[in-house]
């Protein structure tokens, strides 16, 4: 198993630019995705060990819900 990259301090501006770029790429990917693309399994792994497997559509929905939830927490 490979080690995670070392943490590096980045400016807020640089982190937001990276976030915005990734959001734009995700929107394009989701717009292109068909139901068939999302109706396949997705697995979270650690090396060769499978930690969990879910439908891709469920992973996408849970990820978006989690982002919305935690963004809302920051505004309270």
Secondary structure, DSSP 8 states (H G I E B T S, - for coil): -----------HHHHHHHHHHHHHHHHHHHHH--HHHHSSEEEEEETTEEEEEEEHHHHHHHHHHHHHHHHHHHH-
